[in-house]
Amino acid sequence: MKKLLFVQDKSPHGSIAGQEGLDAILMGSAFADCTVLLLEDGIYQVLDGQQPSSLGTKNYSVTYKALFDYGVKHIFCSETDLQERDLKTDDLLITVEPQSDDQIKKLFVDHDVILSF
């Protein structure tokens, strides 16, 4: 089975890239082993307490809670990105596994396909 790495590195409500990425993860998980990596502002995709209604968009971030039900076993983020944004894993909607830069490099090597949103 192919191993897919979905990289999300954009903030959730500045464009539709985040929601498109989430949709792709949900679809891909039916056919492949999927891993999610939240980099840079992508960590905000799963920030708890989002209220984007003032922006005229829906809060799709709660859908990330369903990833484990869809067979996505690993959701990673960068330790550095968390620190730079003064965030802790407790600030997030779901369980995310922080990774060092070396561990992130290994993720890129260990996956057959990398999709970035």
RAJORA-V794726 format. One record per residue. N is the residue number from 1. RES is the residue in three letters. BURIAL is I if it has 9 or more other ideal C-beta (glycine too) atoms within 8 Angstrom, else O. Layout:
n,res,burial
N,RES,BURIAL
N,RES,BURIAL
This chain:
n,res,burial
1,MET,O
2,LYS,O
3,LYS,I
4,LEU,I
5,LEU,I
6,PHE,I
7,VAL,I
8,GLN,I
9,ASP,I
10,LYS,I
11,SER,I
12,PRO,I
13,HIS,O
14,GLY,O
15,SER,O
16,ILE,O
17,ALA,I
18,GLY,I
19,GLN,I
20,GLU,I
21,GLY,I
22,LEU,I
23,ASP,O
24,ALA,I
25,ILE,I
26,LEU,I
27,MET,O
28,GLY,I
29,SER,I
30,ALA,O
31,PHE,O
32,ALA,I
33,ASP,O
34,CYS,I
35,THR,I
36,VAL,I
37,LEU,I
38,LEU,I
39,LEU,I
40,GLU,O
41,ASP,O
42,GLY,I
43,ILE,I
44,TYR,I
45,GLN,I
46,VAL,I
47,LEU,I
48,ASP,O
49,GLY,O
50,GLN,I
51,GLN,O
52,PRO,I
53,SER,O
54,SER,O
55,LEU,O
56,GLY,O
57,THR,O
58,LYS,O
59,ASN,I
60,TYR,I
61,SER,I
62,VAL,O
63,THR,O
64,TYR,I
65,LYS,O
66,ALA,O
67,LEU,I
68,PHE,I
69,ASP,O
70,TYR,I
71,GLY,O
72,VAL,I
73,LYS,O
74,HIS,O
75,ILE,I
76,PHE,I
77,CYS,I
78,SER,I
79,GLU,I
80,THR,O
81,ASP,I
82,LEU,I
83,GLN,O
84,GLU,O
85,ARG,O
86,ASP,O
87,LEU,I
88,LYS,O
89,THR,I
90,ASP,O
91,ASP,O
92,LEU,I
93,LEU,I
94,ILE,I
95,THR,O
96,VAL,I
97,GLU,O
98,PRO,I
99,GLN,I
100,SER,O
101,ASP,O
102,ASP,O
103,GLN,I
104,ILE,I
105,LYS,O
106,LYS,O
107,LEU,I
108,PHE,I
109,VAL,O
110,ASP,O
111,HIS,I
112,ASP,O
113,VAL,I
114,ILE,O
115,LEU,I
116,SER,O
117,PHE,I
